[in-house]
Amino acid sequence: MEGEGDKLILTEEIVEPPKYNASNRTKVKLTDEIMDKIDFYLEENEKKI
């Protein structure tokens, strides 16, 4: 069948683990400002439930 090979390749791509390149990422410090934003969004989510 013509599409069987394509299906097999697609299935293999879906189930293989993702590949990430984290070598050029910079570290970000967790600040009080960021914590405040996280708390705000968590509270907003609680109101929606």
Order of alpha helices (4+ residues) and beta strands (2+ residues): alpha-alpha
